[in-house]
Amino acid sequence: MTRALEGKVAIVTGAGQGIGTVVATLLAQRGATVILADIDADRVESSASAIREAGLKAVGLSFDLAQEDEIADAVRRIAADHGRIDIIHNNAALQTESQRNRDLDVVQLDTHAWDMAFAVNARGPMLLCKYALPTMIDGGGGSIIHSASGFGLLGETTLTAYGSSKAALINLSRFIATQYGKRRVRSNVIAIGFVLSETAIETTPQAVKDILLAHHLSPELGAPIDIANVVAFLASDEARFINGAMIPVDGGFTAHQPSMVDFERLFAAAGSSKL
Ligand SMILES: NC(=O)c1ccc[n+]([C@@H]2O[C@H](COP(=O)([O-])OP(=O)(O)OC[C@H]3O[C@@H](n4cnc5c(N)ncnc54)[C@H](O)[C@@H]3O)[C@@H](O)[C@H]2O)c1
């Protein structure tokens, strides 16, 4: 395993479960001291202690990304305790069942659900960068990776607030790259497709997984480690020439014509692949 992140201090938000825990673990394996942040104090401490038990450097820290004062305090503590901030992975997102049930099409959308999606998924990452960037720049620069989604690129029949907040995050990343690139800050965004996190494995019916897989160009669906590998690369100096980029990490889900699967079925039924 490469130690490309030795000596670096990384913050991973939403690291109490799912993709965030896997990213935090990989960054620690590559040598970083990782601050695992999450609103859920118990979960984030248990993820951090599992990393420490493997002999790696990890600290759990609980704060709410919807609360500016909590973010500012957390960054102050991290800067005081560790002296530098080299990597930020803006991974957290609000996707609880109650939020999803209220985040519908525009007419039926609960206005508070819209506000909460933006507070956690767009304003929170902006505030974390706002407070952490001076320390990152003082330390000689760093790498910020934001986790967006295909919902931030294309329309859907539901999850309007989630998708719109992810679209905001995509452009926030470019603004940060533009404003601080000369001071050696890189800011890139990954547009994640469907990933089999614990929650996704439990809550996604097989019929839905089958539809999603049919639209992938890869032979299988993605796993959290597929995201973590890209984050770890973008965090490392090997990615020093990548800045302001939006990288789909989705098995090709957004690379093909939307009608591809329907045409495949039509061709199969007709026994011909001619349009
Ligand atoms: N899993 C997928 O298929 C998929 C697809 C596209 C994009 N993504 C993106 O990847 C990221 C991680 O996805 P996941 O499936 O692992 O998510 P998850 O829901 O399993 O984990 C998200 C974490 O964020 C934390 N969080 C929520 N609100 C918070 C707040 N106010 N303050 C601090 N922490 C808060 C939660 O407690 C949770 O631990 C998200 O940004 C998500 O939008 C995931």
The ligand as an SDF file (V2000), in Angstrom:
LIG
                    3D

 44 48  0  0  0  0  0  0  0  0999 V2000
  -24.4190    5.7040   -2.0840 N   0  0  0  0  0  0  0  0  0  0  0  0
  -24.7060    6.1150   -3.3050 C   0  0  0  0  0  0  0  0  0  0  0  0
  -25.2040    5.3560   -4.1450 O   0  0  0  0  0  0  0  0  0  0  0  0
  -24.4170    7.5410   -3.7270 C   0  0  0  0  0  0  0  0  0  0  0  0
  -24.7580    7.9530   -5.0240 C   0  0  0  0  0  0  0  0  0  0  0  0
  -24.4760    9.2580   -5.4260 C   0  0  0  0  0  0  0  0  0  0  0  0
  -23.8720   10.1320   -4.5370 C   0  0  0  0  0  0  0  0  0  0  0  0
  -23.5640    9.7240   -3.2770 N   0  0  0  0  0  0  0  0  0  0  0  0
  -22.9750   10.7110   -2.3740 C   0  0  0  0  0  0  0  0  0  0  0  0
  -21.8960   10.1280   -1.6620 O   0  0  0  0  0  0  0  0  0  0  0  0
  -21.8650   10.6490   -0.3380 C   0  0  0  0  0  0  0  0  0  0  0  0
  -21.8870    9.5150    0.6830 C   0  0  0  0  0  0  0  0  0  0  0  0
  -22.9900    8.6670    0.4210 O   0  0  0  0  0  0  0  0  0  0  0  0
  -23.4090    7.4730    1.4150 P   0  0  0  0  0  0  0  0  0  0  0  0
  -24.3600    6.6340    0.6680 O   0  0  0  0  0  0  0  0  0  0  0  0
  -22.2120    6.8800    2.0390 O   0  0  0  0  0  0  0  0  0  0  0  0
  -24.2190    8.3380    2.4970 O   0  0  0  0  0  0  0  0  0  0  0  0
  -24.8240    7.9230    3.9300 P   0  0  0  0  0  0  0  0  0  0  0  0
  -26.1920    8.5190    3.9930 O   0  0  0  0  0  0  0  0  0  0  0  0
  -24.6450    6.4810    4.2080 O   0  0  0  0  0  0  0  0  0  0  0  0
  -23.8600    8.7580    4.9140 O   0  0  0  0  0  0  0  0  0  0  0  0
  -23.9520   10.1650    4.9780 C   0  0  0  0  0  0  0  0  0  0  0  0
  -23.3730   10.5920    6.3060 C   0  0  0  0  0  0  0  0  0  0  0  0
  -23.5390   12.0120    6.4040 O   0  0  0  0  0  0  0  0  0  0  0  0
  -23.8980   12.3030    7.7380 C   0  0  0  0  0  0  0  0  0  0  0  0
  -24.6360   13.5640    7.8400 N   0  0  0  0  0  0  0  0  0  0  0  0
  -25.9220   13.7740    7.4500 C   0  0  0  0  0  0  0  0  0  0  0  0
  -26.2960   15.0160    7.8120 N   0  0  0  0  0  0  0  0  0  0  0  0
  -25.2260   15.6040    8.4200 C   0  0  0  0  0  0  0  0  0  0  0  0
  -25.0190   16.8780    9.0210 C   0  0  0  0  0  0  0  0  0  0  0  0
  -25.9910   17.7960    9.0980 N   0  0  0  0  0  0  0  0  0  0  0  0
  -23.8040   17.1490    9.5500 N   0  0  0  0  0  0  0  0  0  0  0  0
  -22.8120   16.2110    9.5160 C   0  0  0  0  0  0  0  0  0  0  0  0
  -22.9680   14.9770    8.9930 N   0  0  0  0  0  0  0  0  0  0  0  0
  -24.1740   14.6880    8.4370 C   0  0  0  0  0  0  0  0  0  0  0  0
  -24.7870   11.1390    8.1610 C   0  0  0  0  0  0  0  0  0  0  0  0
  -24.8820   11.0290    9.5870 O   0  0  0  0  0  0  0  0  0  0  0  0
  -24.0870    9.9710    7.5150 C   0  0  0  0  0  0  0  0  0  0  0  0
  -23.1510    9.3480    8.3800 O   0  0  0  0  0  0  0  0  0  0  0  0
  -23.0430   11.6100   -0.2380 C   0  0  0  0  0  0  0  0  0  0  0  0
  -22.6180   12.9240   -0.5200 O   0  0  0  0  0  0  0  0  0  0  0  0
  -23.9780   11.1500   -1.3210 C   0  0  0  0  0  0  0  0  0  0  0  0
  -24.8110   12.1790   -1.8020 O   0  0  0  0  0  0  0  0  0  0  0  0
  -23.8260    8.4540   -2.8470 C   0  0  0  0  0  0  0  0  0  0  0  0
  1  2  1  0
  2  3  2  0
  2  4  1  0
  4  5  1  0
  4 44  2  0
  5  6  2  0
  6  7  1  0
  7  8  2  0
  8  9  1  0
  8 44  1  0
  9 10  1  0
  9 42  1  0
 10 11  1  0
 11 12  1  0
 11 40  1  0
 12 13  1  0
 13 14  1  0
 14 15  2  0
 14 16  1  0
 14 17  1  0
 17 18  1  0
 18 19  2  0
 18 20  1  0
 18 21  1  0
 21 22  1  0
 22 23  1  0
 23 24  1  0
 23 38  1  0
 24 25  1  0
 25 26  1  0
 25 36  1  0
 26 27  1  0
 26 35  1  0
 27 28  2  0
 28 29  1  0
 29 30  1  0
 29 35  2  0
 30 31  1  0
 30 32  2  0
 32 33  1  0
 33 34  2  0
 34 35  1  0
 36 37  1  0
 36 38  1  0
 38 39  1  0
 40 41  1  0
 40 42  1  0
 42 43  1  0
M  CHG  2   8   1  16  -1
M  END
$$$$
